[in-house]
């Protein structure tokens, strides 16, 4: 018999709220990308951050986080925040086909378009 694990807290995952067409967009992504984004959102649901997720600047400390997945030469982005009373709010899922140096600017512009009505 192994040793019992001491002082383990049960974590209740936060609910994911899908904004606009974000869930449908995720379903349109290739399966490996869906799994990667889902894994990143799981980290958010349990109050953590996936090691490859990054906090986006320019949102006034709103805690907007981006998950980036690469698959077969394409880049896919998922943007979420957890600053809405115990919910993990998934605001945008975007396929990107742009150069790396301009991807942040284009992604941020699209995020502003999608996230603004939800706030």
N, C-alpha and C positions, 0 to 999 in steps of 0.2 A: 504494500500500500504506500502511496506517495504521501507527502506532507500536505496537510490542509493549507489552503491559501488564507492568510490572515488579513483582516481589515480590507476586504474587497467590497467596494461600493457598487451597487447596481446603478447603472446609468440609464435613465429613461431618455430615449432619443427624441429630439424635437421633431415636430411634424414638418414636412416640406409643403410649402404653398407654391404652386406653379402659377406664374403670372403670364397672362396672354397665351401665346402659342408655344411657350417654352417646353412643355412636356411633349407636344407633337414634334417640335424641332429635335428634341433629344431622340425620339423614336426614329427619326429620319437619318440619324448619324449611323455610321458603321458600328456593328456590335462591339468590337474592341473599344471604340470610343465611348459608347454607352456605358460599358462596364467601368472604364476609367473615371468618367464623370460621376457615375453612381458611387464609386468608392470614395471619391473626393467629397461628395455630398454627405456620405455616411460620417466622415470625420466631422463635418460641420454639425450634423445632427447630434453627435455625442459630445459637442463642446470643444472640439479640437480643430486643427487645421492640417490638411494633407501636406506633407513635406514639399510637394511641388506646386502647391497653391500659393498665390501671392496677393497681398493686399494692394488694391488699386489706390493711387493717390488722386487727390483732386475732388473728393466727395465729402469734404468737411468732417472727416473722422467718422463717417457713417459705417465703417467696417465692411466695405464692399470688397469681396474677394473673388478672384478669378482662377478658374481651373483651366489649364491649357493641355490639350491632348493632340499629339501628332500621329497621323496614320496615312501611309502611302503617299507621302509628299504633301498632304494637306494638314492644315491646323484648324482645330475646333476649340471654341471657347465657351465656358459656362461661367456665368456671373451670379453670385448670390450674396445675401447678407443675412445675419442672424440678429440684427438689432431691432426686431419687431416682436417684442414680448414673447419670447420662448418659441418662436417659429423660425424655421430656416426658409427664407424667401428666395426662391430661384427665379430671377428676373429675366435672364436672357441666355439663350444657347445659340451660338453663331458659328457657322462655318466661315473660315477665313481663307482667302486665296490671294494673299498680298505678301509683299516682302516683309521680312522680320522688322526692319527699322520703322516701317510705317504702320505695322499691325496695331501697336498700342494706340496710336491716334485714331485710327479707323474704328477699332474695337470700342474705345472710350466714347466716340461720337454715337455709335450704335447703342451702347449701353444707356447713354443719356436719353436717347429717343425712346427706348423700351421702358426704362426704369422710372422716368419722370411721372407718367400718369399713375403709377402704382403707389407713389409716396404720398 
